[in-house]
Amino acid sequence: MERERALAAARAEAQAIVERAQRLAAEEGRAIVDQARAHAERIRSEAEQDAAREREAALVALRNDVVELALAAAGKVLERKVGEPEDRRLVEEFVADLGRQS
């Protein structure tokens, strides 16, 4: 009888240990998945920010090219070199207005 009680107690203890291990494994698995999701979100967010910075840099470069082309075209039309600071400012304002309209 005593032996059966000891065996039952040992089985119960073993079952409790197994259940605890399974619970801990499930919790650890959820933590790993949560960390992976957070890491993926950081990567996505950084990629979006990088893309936005690159887009802005490309737009700035494009605007500068447009200014240079407009100055060159105006210089040819007027048959004089356009490059005075005031002329450049006017062209830059024009290009900025175009950017705001689009």
N, C-alpha and C positions, 0 to 999 in steps of 0.2 A: 504494500500500500504506500509506504513512504517513498519507495522507489518510483512508483507511478506518479505521485505528486511532484517529486523532484523533476521527473521527465516532462511532465505537463508544464511545470514552471519554466524549464529550460526551453521548451518549444515556444511558449508564450514570449519569453524574453527574445528568442531568436526572431520570432515574427515581428516583434516591436522594433528590433534592430533593422530588419529588412525594410519595414515600412518607413522608418526614419531615413534610411539611406535613399529610398526611392523619393521621398519628399524633398530631401536635400538636393538630389540630382535634378529633380524637376525645377526647383527654385534656381539652381545654378544655370540650367538650360535657359530659363526665362531671362536671367540676368545677361547671359551671353548674347541672346537674341536682341535684347534691349540695347546693349552696347553696340552691336553691329548696326542696328537701325540708326542710332544716334551718330555713329561714325559716317554712315552713308548720307545722312542728312547734312552733316558738316561738309562732306565732299561736294554734294550737290549745290549747297549754298555758295561755297567757294568758287565752284565752276561758274555759277550764274554771275557772281561778282566779277570774276575774271572776264567773262564774255561782255559784261556791261562796260568794263574799263576799256577793253579792246575796241568795242564799238564806238565809244566816245573818242578814243584816240584816232580811230579811222575817220570819224566825222570831222575832227579838228584838222587832220591832214587834208581831207577833201576840201574843207572850207578854205584852207590856205592855198590849195591849188587853184580853186575857183577865183580867189582874190588875185593871184598871180596872172591867171589867164585873162581876167577882166582888165587888169592893168595893161597887159600886153595888147589886148584888143583895142582898148581905149587909146593907147598910145599910137597904134597904127591908124585908127580912124582919125584922130586929131593930128596925125603926123608930127607928133612931138612926144617926148618921153614923159610918160605919166609916172610919177614916183615921188612927187612932193608929199610931205607928211599929210597935208590936208586932203590930197587926192586919195591917198591910201586909206585914210580914215573914212572917207565917204564910201569907198568901195567896200571896206570891211563892214560898215553899217548896212549897206545894201545886202551883202551876203548874210549878215545876221538876221535881217528882216526876212529874207528868203527862208532861212532855217526855222524861224518862228511860224511862218505861214504853213510849212509842211508838217 
